[in-house]
Amino acid sequence: MATFSSLSTRHLLQAIEDYDSRGRDAFLDIYGFAPSPDYTLVHEGRSYDLRAVVGVAHRFATGRLAPAEEFSDGMDGVAALVRRRGFEVSVPAAAVRAAPVRAPRAPRAPRTPVARKPVVREAPSAICPTCSMTLPATGVCDDCG
């Protein structure tokens, strides 16, 4: 199974350029893709077969063509990745999932302030000026006297 995280915008543009230079039918035949009008990549007003362009872009990125069988996770993830690379992807109406309808939330009651105790900091321990040891409660150093 192919992972498409290695695809960059540059790889997708290379595949689009190859698509344009060969033409749709030749591009699909050479790389072994069947026409798939469901998901299309739209670039500069032209539509491209998303599955074929991504498969060939994978070849530019990794050196290995990603055949149509390797799109096993579905096209939604591939379409999202291509969108993150800055391209527009049109999806069939059946693939668009309706967003769940949520009931409006009830307004929250204002929070009551919480009284907090003031922070009491401990005084630093007294230190013997001669040996730098912490002094006992008597204030006389046990070592220096």
Residue pairs with C-beta under 8 A, 6 or more apart in sequence:
1 70
1 72
1 73
2 58
2 64
2 66
2 70
2 71
4 54
4 58
4 66
4 78
4 81
5 81
6 58
6 61
6 62
7 54
7 57
7 58
7 61
7 81
7 82
7 85
8 61
8 85
9 85
9 86
9 87
11 57
11 58
11 60
11 61
12 41
12 53
12 54
12 57
12 82
12 85
12 87
14 57
14 60
15 53
15 54
15 56
15 57
15 59
15 60
16 41
16 43
16 48
16 53
18 27
18 56
19 27
19 48
19 49
19 52
19 53
19 56
20 46
22 30
24 35
24 49
27 33
27 52
27 56
28 34
28 35
28 49
28 52
31 52
31 55
31 56
31 59
31 65
32 65
32 67
32 68
33 49
33 51
33 52
33 55
33 67
33 68
34 68
35 49
36 49
36 50
36 51
36 52
36 68
37 49
38 75
38 91
38 92
38 95
39 49
39 50
39 51
39 75
39 78
39 79
39 89
39 90
39 91
39 92
39 95
40 47
40 48
40 49
40 50
40 89
40 90
41 47
41 48
41 49
41 50
41 53
41 54
41 82
41 87
41 88
41 89
42 48
42 87
42 88
42 89
42 90
43 87
43 88
47 90
50 75
50 78
50 79
50 82
50 89
51 68
51 71
51 75
51 78
54 66
54 71
54 78
54 82
55 65
55 66
55 67
55 68
55 70
55 71
56 65
58 64
58 65
58 66
59 65
59 66
71 78
75 91
75 95
76 91
76 95
79 89
79 91
82 89
83 89
125 134
125 135
126 134
126 135
126 139
127 133
127 134
127 135
128 134
128 135
128 141
128 143
128 144
130 141
130 144
131 141
131 143
131 144
133 141
133 142
133 143
135 141
136 142
